[in-house]
Amino acid sequence: MESELASHGGCYPEFIRLPIKGLCPITGLSRSKIYELILPSESNNYKPPVKSVSLRKPGQIKGTRLIVLQSLLDYLRDEVEAFQQSIGKEVAR
């Protein structure tokens, strides 16, 4: 699968932060939906489908969570492909 980032001329960042409020400007997903995708939970069998990293020093209460954008775009592409297959259509690339 060709990298979504490469197909856009690499103009997207490698990592993105969670939107403070509203929707992600790149994917249109809400903060809460992105959290569902990056944090281990029962609904994802404790294996988050999207990679992220928390930048927090030991002892700190707060940190910065960064999402690996390519991981998020790959997840969304897989969801589109699964949906298209479920209705019997090919995914245009």
C-alpha positions, 0 to 999 in steps of 0.5 A, spaced: 500 500 500 502 506 497 503 511 503 498 516 504 503 521 506 507 520 500 501 521 495 500 528 498 507 530 497 509 529 504 506 535 506 502 532 512 506 531 519 509 525 521 505 526 528 499 530 530 496 532 536 489 530 539 484 536 537 483 540 543 476 541 541 472 540 535 474 535 529 481 533 527 483 538 521 486 532 517 481 526 518 475 529 521 475 525 527 473 527 534 477 527 539 473 522 543 473 517 537 481 518 536 482 516 543 478 510 542 483 508 537 489 510 540 488 507 547 487 500 549 480 498 551 476 492 551 472 494 545 479 493 541 482 487 545 487 492 548 490 492 542 489 499 539 489 499 532 492 506 531 499 508 534 501 513 539 506 516 544 505 519 550 511 525 551 511 525 559 517 525 564 517 520 570 513 523 575 509 528 571 502 528 571 500 531 564 504 530 558 503 530 550 500 525 546 502 524 539 498 520 534 502 517 528 498 520 522 500 514 517 498 509 522 491 513 523 490 514 515 492 506 514 487 504 519 481 509 516 483 506 509 483 499 512 476 501 514 474 503 507 476 497 504 473 493 509 466 497 508 467 496 500 468 489 500 462 488 505 458 491 499 461 488 493 465 494 491 472 495 489 476 501 492 479 506 488 486 509 489 
